Each structure stands twice: as structure tokens, then as C-alpha cells.
Amino acid sequence: MDTPPPLYFLALRLCVLALGDSPLALRVPALLSGIAAVAWTWRLGRFLPGVVPRLAAALLVACSSLH
């Protein structure tokens, strides 16, 4: 069973209130969470030696269909 994250519907409701119910507005929460996931992975990658592992980790998260 595929369940959305706990705050997804709250974020979706806030976007609908702020931007309307267009298809683009309904995708904003997913877009922002995807950008945040890549940025957070890059930030956590600072514990890895060098820039290449950081870039590889962020790229893997960006290309993953699971996030």
C-alpha cells in the first residue's frame, strides 16, 4: 500500500489556497520536497571525502524514482 507522507495533504492544501488548483500548483509540494531531498543529500555528503562522492550521492537521489 502506498501512503503519502504525513504532512503531504497539509502542504497540498496550503498550495491550493495560495496558488489555486491548477495541475502545476498541485505539483509544487512534490517539487519542493524533491529539491529539498537533493539539497539535504548534498549537505550530508560533506562528511564524505571530496566533491565527487557528494555529487554522486546527490545525483543518485535526483534520479531515483523512490523519492
N, C-alpha and C positions, 0 to 999 in steps of 0.2 A: 504494500500500500504506500502510495506516495503522498506524504503530508508536507504542507508548506511550513516554513519556519514560523515560530510563534508570533513575531511582530509583522509578518508579511501583510496581513489584512489591514492592520493599522496603518502601515506605510502606504498601502494601496489606497486606502480611504483618504488619507491626507493629500495624496497626489490628485485624486479625483476632485477633491474640494478645491485645490489650488489651481489645477490645470484643466479640469474638465474630464470627460470620459472618452476622449479620443483614443485610438489604438496606441499612439505614441505616448500619451500620458499614462496609460496602463502599463507600459514597459519601463517607465522611469525607475521604480523601485528595484527591478532586476538589473537594470543598467548600473545604477549607483552601487548596488551590492557587489556586482562583478568588478567594478573599478576598485572598490574598497578591498576586495579579496586579493587582487593583483598587487595593489599598493602595500597591503599588510604583509604579503609574502615577500615582497622586495625588502621591506623593513626588517622582517625577521631574518632575512638572508644575510644581514650584516654580521651574523655570528659565523658565517661560512668564510673561508679564506678566499679573497679575491672577488672580482666582479663577475666573472664568468659563471660561477655556481649560482649567484644571486639572479643573474639574468636567466639562466636555465630554469630555475625554480619558478620565477615569475612567468616565464613563457609557458611552462607546463600548466600552471594554474589558468592562464589566459586561454589556452587551447583545450582545456578539459571540459567535457560535456557534463560533468557532475556538479559543477558549482553554479 
